[in-house]
């Protein structure tokens, strides 16, 4: 008789659930079968009926459809929040609240409206056991639910699909709200985790989330696998390649380590370095980030925000991988040429040459200007300059008396020392100077064994003996023999070899702002190091440009007074 009643009961719900927000198949072979016949570790010791743990044909709650057989939690939940969330998320409603009557862990699994006594479970289990299925009452680490998903939200967000084009598997509730049942069908586990469709290649995620640049990003298309060393980068999925994991390379929809934006790990860089340590991605970035001169992403946690405004003056000092890389856009395309961005830094916010924010940087220097221009994280200069300037945007301005050609080609038409392929019409990247010192390692300014995170050594100490190593940074673009043979400035050899004066004694590598210098005194990157060069007896300290390869200096250096000294 009991078996017959169970069958009749199940048949009744074929009709009942045809009116629900989600359609499903049998739950008999899923973990949601909590009866004695259930296949999972959590099941009753006495109850044979399957559907009763959620539904009942008699004495069901009258305030909720679906013949609901459970009470609601009376707790207040902590909803998901994010600075990039365009929807209002409050307390759970609708079917999400019903799901939480088990999954928040506050109501016993066997506490049913229709039963006077709590149904016992194997092992004395009363509440849903700990693990990813037990969401708790803090939902800030779970995908937001009970939010209105309409066309206005999609437009405001800019990277959400309009709800009118969602596939039939992904359903909103009758009120147009996104609930747990938008992604999960509690009666059908054919796709795993009760998903309404498989999420391989993030097929389910991307029905709603249509991130700019994603379709061609490496995280979307790469077939790289984990080599088995170190930590498993994908412990919560059954997938084995970057592309198969897609969004889940970095994100978890439930019980995420990093609550805001649902990151796998609470330390932002860990979400990158679990792959970018040479065990999945081919290049080992992690090793670069422990070099003595580096972008110290490990030193900051919970500060970076995708919505931060570097023009506001209120951004707290920090650096994270995503300040320079957009994981939704990053691809393998090389830069078309300096100063244009490469695929590795595609889709990143920046500050343009005029100091205005840009949502997508076109030039590499715009990314650098976020932290090294008007908003500058550097508080002191590495060299004590006659004209002090921390703002690199001003130093590279093409209206300056002199500058290295980062924003535009150089101003000097006569530079005989330039090594091919460089010409006076060339532009360069910031990373031509600031980058990895290991030429076989990953490029970019992650870390270096050279001061100032330089690609090659650049000695600024006075009384430095000239060598190809000591000024290797300069000599990668400027021919050493040309410099020492005085092919431009006729006294280079005397100063560099004869007096052991470093290049930096006279030259400021970035440039001299037009707001501080002039074309007469500060051409050729002249900006004296005050620890080496002092005023002469008349108190004068300046260089005067007298034309092509001609000039004179008023100064005192290494005990030699220039009152002035004229060249040639």
TIDO-256233 format. One line per field, with one value per residue (C-alpha): residue in three letters; x, y, z. Coordinates in Angstrom, 1 decimal, decimal comma. Each point is the difference from the previous one (the first is absolute). Last residue first. Layout:
// TIDO-256233
code	c(ala:...)
xx	c(X:...)
yy	c(Y:...)
zz	c(Z:...)
// end
This chain:
// TIDO-256233
code	c(unk:unk:unk:unk:unk:unk:unk:unk:unk:unk:unk:unk:unk:unk:unk:unk:unk:unk:unk:unk:unk:unk:unk:unk:unk:unk:unk:unk:unk:unk:unk:unk:unk:unk:unk:unk:unk:unk:unk:unk:unk:unk:unk:unk:unk:unk:unk:unk:unk:unk:unk:unk:unk:unk:unk:unk:unk:unk:unk:unk:unk:unk:unk:unk:unk:unk:unk:unk:unk:unk:unk:unk:unk:unk:unk:unk:unk:unk:unk:unk:unk:unk:unk:unk:unk:unk:unk:unk:unk:unk:unk:unk:unk:unk:unk:unk:unk:unk:unk:unk:unk:unk:unk:unk:unk:unk:unk:unk:unk:unk:unk:unk:unk:unk:unk:unk:unk:unk:unk:unk:unk:unk:unk:unk:unk:unk:unk:unk:unk:unk:unk:unk:unk:unk:unk:unk:unk:unk:unk:unk:unk:unk:unk:unk:unk:unk:unk:unk:unk:unk:unk:unk:unk:unk:unk:unk:unk:unk:unk:unk:unk:unk:unk:unk:unk:unk:unk:unk:unk:unk:unk:unk:unk:unk:unk:unk:unk:unk:unk:unk:unk:unk:unk:unk:unk:unk:unk:unk:unk:unk:unk:unk:unk:unk:unk:unk:unk:unk:unk:unk:unk:unk:unk:unk:unk:unk:unk:unk:unk:unk:unk:unk:unk:unk:unk:unk:unk:unk:unk:unk:unk:unk:unk:unk:unk:unk:unk:unk:unk:unk:unk:unk:unk:unk:unk:unk:unk:unk:unk:unk:unk:unk:unk:unk:unk:unk:unk:unk:unk:unk:unk:unk:unk:unk:unk:unk:unk:unk:unk:unk:unk:unk:unk:unk:unk:unk:unk:unk:unk:unk:unk:unk:unk:unk:unk:unk:unk:unk:unk:unk:unk:unk:unk:unk:unk:unk:unk:unk:unk:unk:unk:unk:unk:unk:unk:unk:unk:unk:unk:unk:unk:unk:unk:unk:unk:unk:unk:unk:unk:unk:unk:unk:unk:unk:unk:unk:unk:unk:unk:unk:unk:unk:unk:unk:unk:unk:unk:unk:unk:unk:unk:unk:unk:unk:unk:unk:unk:unk:unk:unk:unk:unk:unk:unk:unk:unk:unk:unk:unk:unk:unk:unk:unk:unk:unk:unk:unk:unk:unk:unk:unk:unk:unk:unk:unk:unk:unk:unk:unk:unk:unk:unk:unk:unk:unk:unk:unk:unk:unk:unk:unk:unk:unk:unk:unk:unk:unk:unk:unk:unk:unk:unk:unk:unk:unk:unk:unk:unk:unk:unk:unk:unk:unk:unk:unk:unk:unk:unk:unk:unk:unk:unk:unk:unk:unk:unk:unk:unk:unk:unk:unk:unk:unk:unk:unk:unk:unk:unk:unk:unk:unk:unk:unk:unk:unk:unk:unk:unk:unk:unk:unk:unk:unk:unk:unk:unk:unk:unk:unk:unk:unk:unk:unk:unk:unk:unk:unk:unk:unk:unk:unk:unk:unk:unk:unk:unk:unk:unk:unk:unk:unk:unk:unk:unk:unk:unk:unk:unk:unk:unk:unk:unk:unk:unk:unk:unk:unk:unk:unk:unk:unk:unk:unk:unk:unk:unk:unk:unk:unk:unk:unk:unk:unk:unk:unk:unk:unk:unk:unk:unk:unk:unk:unk:unk:unk:unk:unk:unk:unk:unk:unk:unk:unk:unk:unk:unk:unk:unk:unk:unk:unk:unk:unk:unk:unk:unk:unk:unk:unk:unk:unk:unk:unk:unk:unk:unk:unk:unk:unk:unk:unk:unk:unk:unk:unk:unk:unk:unk:unk:unk:unk:unk:unk:unk:unk:unk:unk:unk)
xx	c(82,6:-1,4:0,3:0,9:-1,5:1,3:0,2:1,9:1,6:-0,1:-1,8:-2,8:-0,5:-2,5:-0,7:-0,1:0,3:-1,5:0,5:-0,9:-2,6:-0,8:1,1:-1,8:0,7:0,6:-0,6:1,3:1,1:0,9:2,9:2,5:-1,6:-3,2:0,1:0,1:0,4:-2,7:-2,0:-0,5:-0,4:-3,0:1,2:-2,3:1,6:-1,7:-0,5:1,6:-0,9:-3,1:-1,4:-0,9:-2,7:-3,4:1,6:0,7:3,4:0,4:0,0:3,8:1,2:3,5:2,9:1,2:-2,2:2,5:2,4:3,2:3,2:2,0:2,1:-2,4:-3,4:1,0:2,9:-1,7:-3,2:1,9:-0,8:-3,7:-1,2:2,6:2,2:1,7:-1,2:-3,7:0,4:1,9:-2,8:-2,8:-3,1:-3,1:1,2:2,9:-2,1:-1,2:3,5:1,5:2,0:0,2:1,6:2,5:0,9:1,4:-2,5:1,3:-3,6:-2,7:-2,7:0,6:-2,5:-0,2:-2,4:-3,8:-0,5:-2,2:1,3:3,1:0,9:-1,0:-3,3:-3,7:-3,4:0,8:-0,6:1,5:-0,2:3,4:2,7:1,2:0,4:0,2:-3,8:-1,3:0,3:2,2:-1,7:-3,0:-0,9:-0,4:1,9:-0,6:2,1:0,4:3,5:0,9:0,1:0,4:2,9:2,2:-0,3:3,4:-0,4:-3,0:-0,7:-3,7:-0,7:-3,7:-0,6:-2,9:-3,2:-1,3:3,1:2,7:2,4:-0,4:1,4:-1,2:-3,5:-3,0:0,1:-0,9:2,1:1,0:-3,5:-1,5:2,9:-1,2:2,7:1,8:3,1:2,0:3,5:-0,4:0,8:0,0:-2,4:-2,8:-2,2:-3,8:-0,8:-3,6:-0,9:-3,4:0,8:2,3:1,6:-3,0:-2,6:2,7:1,4:-3,3:0,1:3,6:-1,0:-2,1:-3,6:-1,3:-3,6:-2,2:2,0:0,5:1,3:3,5:0,6:2,3:-2,6:-0,7:-0,8:-2,4:1,0:-1,7:3,2:3,1:1,1:-1,4:2,7:-0,6:1,1:3,1:1,8:-1,0:-2,8:0,2:0,0:-3,3:0,0:-3,2:-1,1:-3,6:-1,9:3,2:0,5:3,7:1,8:-2,0:-1,3:3,3:-0,3:1,8:-0,9:-0,1:-3,5:-2,1:-1,4:1,6:-3,1:1,9:0,9:-3,6:-0,6:-2,8:2,1:1,0:3,4:0,2:-1,0:3,6:3,3:3,6:-0,2:-0,3:3,4:0,8:3,7:3,6:1,5:-1,5:-3,0:-2,5:2,2:-0,3:-3,8:-0,1:1,2:-0,8:-1,6:-3,4:-0,9:2,7:2,3:-1,2:-2,7:-2,7:-0,3:1,6:-3,1:-2,6:2,8:0,5:-3,3:0,5:-3,5:0,2:-2,5:-1,4:-3,7:0,0:0,0:0,2:3,5:0,1:-3,2:-2,7:-2,1:0,4:3,7:2,3:3,6:0,4:-3,7:-0,7:1,4:0,5:-0,1:2,2:2,7:0,1:-0,9:-3,6:-1,7:-0,3:0,7:3,7:0,9:3,5:1,2:2,8:3,7:1,0:-2,6:0,8:-3,3:-1,4:0,2:-2,9:-0,3:-3,2:-1,9:2,8:2,1:-2,5:-1,7:-3,7:0,6:0,8:-2,9:-1,7:-3,3:-1,3:-3,5:0,3:3,7:-0,2:-1,9:2,4:3,1:2,1:-1,6:-3,0:-2,5:-3,6:-2,7:2,6:-0,9:3,6:0,7:-1,6:-2,4:-0,8:-3,7:-2,7:1,6:0,5:2,8:1,1:-3,1:-1,4:2,1:-1,9:0,2:-3,1:-2,5:-2,9:-1,1:3,5:2,8:0,9:3,3:-0,8:-2,0:3,1:0,2:-0,7:-2,9:2,1:2,4:3,5:2,2:3,2:-1,2:-1,1:-2,5:-1,4:-0,4:-1,6:-2,4:-0,9:-1,1:1,5:-1,7:2,1:-0,9:3,4:3,6:2,7:1,4:2,8:-2,2:-2,6:0,8:-2,9:1,7:0,6:0,2:0,4:3,7:0,8:-1,4:-2,8:-3,7:-1,6:-1,2:2,6:-0,2:2,1:-2,8:-2,9:-3,1:-3,3:-1,0:-3,3:-3,4:0,5:-1,9:2,0:3,3:3,1:2,0:2,7:0,3:-0,2:3,0:2,3:-0,4:-0,5:-3,2:-2,4:2,4:-1,6:-3,4:1,4:1,5:-3,4:-1,6:2,0:3,4:0,7:1,4:1,9:-0,3:1,5:2,9:2,7:3,5:0,6:-1,1:-2,5:-1,3:-2,6:0,5:-3,0:-2,4:-1,2:-3,6:0,6:-3,1:-2,0:-0,1:-2,7:-0,9:-3,1:1,7:-1,5:0,8:-2,3:-2,1:2,7:-0,8:-2,4:-0,4:1,7:3,4:3,1:3,7:1,2:-3,2:1,2:1,8:-2,3:1,8:0,7:1,7:3,8:0,0:2,7:3,3:2,7:-1,5:-1,8:-3,4:-2,1:-0,6:-1,4:2,1:-0,2:1,5:3,3:-1,1:-1,2:-3,7:-0,1:-1,9:-0,2:-0,3:-1,9:0,8:-2,2:-2,7:-3,4:1,0:1,2:-3,4:-1,1:3,0:-0,3:-3,2:1,8:2,6:-2,7:-1,8:3,3:0,7:-3,5:0,5:3,3:-1,7:-2,8)
yy	c(71,8:0,7:3,0:0,0:2,8:0,9:-3,8:-0,8:-3,4:-1,4:-3,2:2,3:3,7:1,7:2,3:-2,2:0,9:-1,4:-1,2:-3,3:1,7:3,4:2,1:-1,9:1,5:-2,2:1,3:0,4:3,6:1,0:2,2:-2,5:-2,8:-1,8:-3,7:-3,3:-3,3:-0,1:2,5:-2,4:2,4:0,1:-0,1:-2,3:1,1:3,4:1,4:3,5:1,6:-2,2:1,0:-1,7:0,0:0,0:-1,4:-3,1:-1,6:-3,5:-3,7:-0,7:3,1:0,6:1,8:-2,0:-2,9:-1,0:-0,8:2,1:-2,1:3,2:-1,4:-2,7:1,6:3,7:-0,1:-2,5:2,1:3,2:0,5:-0,5:-1,7:-2,3:0,2:-3,3:-1,3:0,5:-1,4:-3,0:-0,7:0,1:1,4:-2,3:-2,9:2,2:2,1:-3,0:-1,6:3,0:-1,9:-3,1:1,4:1,7:3,5:0,1:1,5:3,1:1,1:-2,7:0,0:-3,5:-1,3:-3,8:-1,5:-0,6:2,5:-0,6:3,3:-1,9:-3,2:-3,5:0,4:-0,5:0,1:2,8:-1,8:-3,0:-3,6:-1,6:-0,7:3,6:-0,1:3,7:0,2:3,4:3,7:1,4:-1,2:-0,6:3,7:-0,6:1,8:2,4:0,3:3,0:0,8:-3,5:-3,3:-3,2:0,4:1,6:3,7:1,7:2,6:1,7:3,1:0,7:0,7:0,3:-3,8:-1,9:0,0:-1,1:-2,1:1,8:0,9:3,6:3,4:3,7:-1,3:0,3:-3,7:-0,7:-2,8:1,7:1,3:-3,4:-1,3:2,1:-0,2:3,2:1,6:2,5:0,1:-3,7:-2,2:-3,5:-2,8:2,6:-0,2:-0,6:-2,6:-1,0:2,8:1,2:2,7:-2,5:-3,3:-2,0:0,3:1,3:-3,5:-1,1:3,0:-0,8:-3,2:1,9:-0,8:-0,2:-1,0:1,9:3,2:2,5:3,5:1,2:1,5:-2,8:-2,6:-1,6:-3,7:-2,9:-3,4:-1,7:-1,4:-0,4:-3,4:0,7:2,7:3,7:2,6:2,1:-1,4:-2,5:-2,2:-1,5:-3,8:-1,9:-2,8:1,0:1,7:1,3:-1,6:-0,3:3,8:0,6:3,0:0,9:-3,6:-1,4:2,1:3,2:2,2:3,6:1,0:1,7:3,3:2,4:-0,1:-0,3:-3,6:-1,0:-3,5:-2,0:-3,2:0,2:-0,6:0,2:-3,4:-1,3:1,7:-1,1:-3,1:2,2:1,4:1,3:-0,9:0,8:-2,6:-2,9:-1,8:1,0:-1,4:-3,5:0,2:1,0:-3,4:-0,1:-3,0:0,4:-3,2:-0,9:2,9:2,1:1,8:-2,6:0,3:3,4:1,7:-0,8:0,2:3,6:1,1:-1,5:-1,2:-2,9:-1,5:3,5:0,7:3,6:1,2:-3,1:-1,1:-3,6:-0,8:-2,0:-0,3:1,2:-0,5:2,2:0,0:-2,9:-0,5:2,6:-2,3:-3,4:-1,7:2,7:-0,4:-3,7:-3,0:0,3:-1,9:3,2:1,0:-0,8:2,0:1,5:-3,1:1,1:-0,8:-2,2:-2,0:1,6:1,9:0,2:2,7:-0,1:3,8:1,3:1,9:0,8:0,9:2,7:0,0:-0,5:2,0:3,4:1,7:-2,3:-1,6:-1,2:-1,3:-3,0:0,2:-1,6:-3,1:-0,7:0,6:-2,1:-2,9:1,3:-2,7:1,1:0,4:-0,7:-2,5:0,0:-2,4:0,3:-3,0:1,2:0,5:0,7:3,1:1,7:2,5:3,1:2,2:-2,1:1,7:3,1:2,9:2,1:0,8:-0,3:-3,4:-1,4:0,4:-3,0:-1,3:-3,2:1,8:2,0:3,6:2,5:1,9:0,4:2,4:-1,4:1,6:1,9:3,6:0,1:2,8:-1,5:-3,5:1,5:2,0:-3,1:-1,9:-2,2:0,9:-1,5:-2,9:-1,6:1,2:-2,6:-1,1:1,3:2,8:-2,6:-0,1:-2,0:-3,4:-1,3:-3,7:-1,5:0,9:-2,0:-0,4:-2,5:0,8:-0,1:-2,9:-2,7:-2,8:-2,3:-0,8:2,5:0,2:1,7:2,7:-0,7:1,4:-0,4:2,1:3,2:-1,8:0,0:-2,8:2,1:2,1:3,7:2,4:-1,6:2,7:-2,7:-1,6:2,9:1,8:-1,7:1,4:3,5:-0,3:-1,1:3,4:2,5:0,4:3,2:2,9:0,4:3,3:-0,4:1,7:-2,0:1,4:1,3:-3,4:-1,4:-3,5:-0,2:-0,5:-2,0:0,8:-3,1:-1,3:-3,0:-1,0:-3,1:-3,0:-2,1:2,1:-1,1:1,8:3,3:2,0:1,7:-3,2:-2,2:-3,6:-2,0:-2,7:-0,7:0,7:1,5:0,7:-3,0:-1,8:-0,5:-3,2:-2,1:-2,9:1,7:-2,1:0,4:3,2:1,0:2,0:-2,1:0,1:-2,7:0,5:-3,1:0,8:3,3:3,2:-0,1:3,4:-1,7:-1,3:-3,3:0,4:3,7:-0,7:2,5:3,7:3,2:3,3:2,9:-2,3:-0,7:-3,3:-0,8:-0,7:-2,3:-2,3:0,5:-2,0:-3,0:0,0:-0,2:-2,8:-1,9:0,6:-1,0:-3,3:-0,7:0,7:-2,4)
zz	c(-29,1:2,4:2,4:3,7:1,9:2,7:0,1:3,2:0,4:3,5:-1,1:-1,4:0,3:-2,3:-2,9:-3,1:-3,7:-3,2:-3,5:-1,7:-2,1:1,6:2,9:2,8:3,4:3,0:3,5:3,5:0,8:3,5:-1,2:1,5:-2,0:1,0:0,9:-2,0:1,7:2,8:-2,0:-3,0:-2,9:-2,4:-3,6:-2,0:-3,3:0,3:3,5:0,1:-3,3:-0,7:3,4:3,3:2,6:-1,6:-3,2:2,0:-0,2:-1,3:1,0:0,1:1,8:-1,3:1,6:2,9:-1,2:-2,6:2,8:0,5:0,0:-0,8:-2,9:-1,1:0,2:0,0:-2,4:-2,3:-0,2:-0,8:-3,6:0,4:-3,2:-1,5:3,1:-0,6:3,3:-0,9:-3,5:1,4:2,5:-2,5:1,6:0,2:2,1:1,1:2,3:2,0:0,0:1,7:2,7:-2,1:-3,2:2,3:1,2:3,5:2,4:1,9:0,9:0,4:-2,6:-1,4:-2,5:-0,3:-2,5:-0,1:2,8:3,1:1,5:1,1:-1,9:1,2:-1,8:0,7:-1,6:-2,5:-3,2:-1,8:1,3:0,3:-2,6:0,0:3,8:1,1:-0,2:-0,9:0,4:-2,9:-3,1:2,3:-0,2:-3,7:-2,7:-2,9:-3,1:-2,3:1,2:-1,0:1,8:-2,0:0,2:2,7:0,7:0,7:-2,9:1,8:-2,1:-0,6:3,7:0,9:0,5:-1,4:2,1:3,3:0,9:-1,9:2,8:0,8:-0,8:0,0:0,8:-2,3:-0,7:3,7:1,3:3,3:0,5:-0,1:2,1:2,9:2,7:-1,1:1,7:-2,1:1,4:0,5:3,0:-1,6:1,0:0,4:3,0:0,6:-2,6:0,1:-2,3:-0,9:-2,6:-1,7:1,2:1,3:-2,7:-2,4:-0,5:-1,6:-2,3:-0,9:-1,7:-2,6:-1,0:3,6:0,4:2,5:-0,4:2,8:-0,9:0,7:-3,4:-1,0:0,9:3,4:-0,1:0,1:-1,4:-2,9:-1,5:2,2:-1,2:-3,4:-0,6:0,5:-2,4:0,7:-1,8:-2,7:-1,2:3,5:0,0:0,1:2,6:1,9:3,2:-0,2:2,8:2,2:-0,3:0,8:1,4:3,2:-0,2:1,3:3,1:1,1:3,0:1,2:1,1:-2,7:1,3:-2,5:-2,1:-3,3:0,7:0,2:1,5:-1,5:-0,6:3,7:1,4:3,8:1,3:0,4:-0,6:0,6:-2,2:-3,1:0,6:-3,5:0,1:0,9:2,3:-2,0:1,6:-2,7:-2,7:1,4:0,0:-3,7:-1,2:-3,7:-1,7:1,7:1,8:2,5:-1,0:2,9:-1,9:0,8:3,7:-0,5:-1,3:2,6:2,6:-1,0:1,5:3,4:0,9:-2,4:-2,4:-0,8:0,4:-1,2:3,7:2,1:-0,7:1,2:-1,8:1,8:-3,2:-3,6:0,1:-2,2:-1,3:-2,3:0,5:-2,7:-2,7:1,5:-3,4:-1,5:2,7:-0,3:2,2:1,0:2,9:2,1:3,6:0,1:-3,1:0,5:1,7:2,3:-0,8:-2,9:-2,0:-3,4:-0,1:-3,6:-2,7:-2,5:-0,1:-1,5:2,7:2,5:-3,1:-0,9:-3,4:1,2:3,2:-1,5:1,7:2,5:-1,0:3,4:-0,3:-2,3:0,6:3,4:-1,3:-2,9:2,1:-2,3:1,8:2,0:-1,0:0,2:2,6:2,7:2,7:1,1:-2,9:-3,4:0,4:3,5:-0,6:2,6:1,7:-3,3:0,6:-1,9:-0,2:2,8:2,5:-0,7:-2,5:0,3:-2,8:2,3:-1,4:0,6:-2,5:-2,1:-1,4:-2,0:-2,6:-1,1:1,1:-2,9:1,7:3,2:-1,8:0,3:2,6:-0,7:-0,3:3,7:-0,5:-3,2:1,5:3,2:-2,1:-2,1:3,1:2,7:3,3:2,8:2,2:-0,4:0,1:-0,7:3,4:2,2:1,4:0,8:3,7:1,4:-0,6:-3,5:0,9:-3,4:-0,2:3,1:3,5:0,5:-0,6:3,5:2,0:-0,5:2,6:-2,0:-2,3:0,1:2,3:-1,0:2,4:1,6:-0,7:-3,7:-2,6:0,6:-0,3:2,3:-1,5:-1,6:3,2:-0,5:0,4:-2,6:-2,7:-2,6:1,4:0,4:-2,4:-3,0:1,0:0,4:-3,5:-1,3:0,7:2,1:1,5:1,9:-1,9:-3,3:-2,0:-3,4:-1,7:1,8:-0,8:3,5:1,3:2,4:0,6:2,7:3,7:1,1:2,8:1,8:0,2:-2,3:-1,8:0,9:-2,2:-1,7:-3,0:-2,0:-3,0:0,9:3,2:2,5:0,4:1,5:-0,7:2,2:-2,6:-3,4:1,5:-1,5:1,0:2,0:-1,1:-3,6:0,7:2,2:1,7:3,3:2,7:0,1:-2,0:-2,4:-0,2:-1,5:-3,4:-2,1:1,7:0,5:3,8:-1,1:-0,5:-3,8:-0,5:-0,4:-3,4:-1,4:0,9:-0,9:-3,2:-2,8:0,3:-1,0:1,7:1,0:1,2:-1,6:-1,6:3,5:1,4:-2,9:0,2:3,7:0,2:-1,6:2,8:2,7:-1,9:-0,1:3,7:0,9:-1,9:1,8:3,4:-0,9)
// end
